[in-house]
């Protein structure tokens, strides 16, 4: 009777965990999903570190020496977190984000300077404005007009 009750409880728990598992939508931002998975993976490692740290022994006490399963789970989680983080690093996202931000800044400078040109400022004032705006945006070589579409598409190689 107890075994049947325990089985019913386990089945209800499993059904609750699996409910809606097939209800999913497409991944529209794979980078955000990969970063979320990386965060979860690192958090799992942290939790498991605490579990392993509280253990008195890493092996079961028996005639056949076996490593405690919690240590194995920790090792696997550590390995997988390392792989995910390595994969993220290989994408070179930091460098790509910096290049994209630089391109966006250049576009903004060109828009603002173009607007100043549209209102009829003299060439000397435009050059001074271009330098000041570029300095504010932290954009190098903004003293020369650059087509915005080139700045946005220049990174197709990487």
PyMOL commands that set and color helices and strands:
alter all, ss='L'
color gray80, all
select helices_A, chain A and resi 2-18+30-53+69-90+93-118+123-137+148-153
alter helices_A, ss='H'
color red, helices_A
deselect
rebuild
show_as cartoon
